[in-house]
Amino acid sequence: RPGCDMAMFSRVRFADRPKWKLRKEDGKPFGTALIWAKLLLPGGRDALLVTWHAPWPVPGYDQMIKRRKLVESLKDVDTSHLILAGDFNLTPWARGM
């Protein structure tokens, strides 16, 4: 997508091309900015792979709001086989951890 600085790579095959934002059953996007794709796992199973890039932690309020939006977005999808990855711009001693 033009102007997007996120990408997704996997050694496991994608079921389809990665998509921008999560989608409702009618195909309309919702939630925070992220990239997602279904991975085809051995044995016929699949997993949802989501990558997300958090803003810098200073000021902390902005990052907190974005993290909450991410959690809210994921409440509306099946997370039983979810892999959440990305650049969270957090350190082990940060409040967000």
HUSUL-V482298 format. One record per residue. N is the residue number from 1. SS is DSSP state (helix for helix, strand for strand, loop for the rest). D_LAST is the distance of its C-alpha to the last C-alpha in whole Angstrom. Layout:
# HUSUL-V482298
n & ss & d_last
N & SS & D_LAST
N & SS & D_LAST
This chain:
# HUSUL-V482298
n & ss & d_last
1 & loop & 30
2 & loop & 31
3 & loop & 29
4 & loop & 26
5 & loop & 24
6 & loop & 22
7 & loop & 24
8 & loop & 23
9 & loop & 25
10 & loop & 25
11 & loop & 28
12 & loop & 28
13 & loop & 31
14 & strand & 30
15 & loop & 32
16 & loop & 32
17 & loop & 31
18 & loop & 27
19 & strand & 27
20 & strand & 26
21 & strand & 24
22 & strand & 24
23 & strand & 27
24 & loop & 29
25 & loop & 32
26 & loop & 34
27 & loop & 33
28 & loop & 31
29 & strand & 28
30 & strand & 25
31 & strand & 22
32 & strand & 19
33 & strand & 20
34 & strand & 20
35 & strand & 22
36 & strand & 23
37 & strand & 25
38 & strand & 26
39 & strand & 27
40 & strand & 30
41 & loop & 29
42 & helix & 32
43 & helix & 34
44 & helix & 34
45 & loop & 31
46 & strand & 28
47 & strand & 24
48 & strand & 23
49 & strand & 21
50 & strand & 18
51 & strand & 17
52 & strand & 15
53 & strand & 15
54 & loop & 13
55 & loop & 14
56 & loop & 14
57 & loop & 11
58 & loop & 15
59 & loop & 16
60 & helix & 12
61 & helix & 14
62 & helix & 15
63 & helix & 12
64 & helix & 11
65 & helix & 14
66 & helix & 14
67 & helix & 11
68 & helix & 13
69 & helix & 16
70 & helix & 14
71 & helix & 14
72 & helix & 17
73 & helix & 19
74 & helix & 18
75 & loop & 19
76 & loop & 23
77 & loop & 23
78 & loop & 23
79 & loop & 20
80 & loop & 22
81 & loop & 22
82 & strand & 19
83 & strand & 17
84 & strand & 15
85 & strand & 14
86 & strand & 14
87 & strand & 13
88 & loop & 9
89 & loop & 10
90 & loop & 7
91 & loop & 7
92 & loop & 6
93 & loop & 7
94 & loop & 6
95 & loop & 5
96 & loop & 4
97 & loop & 0
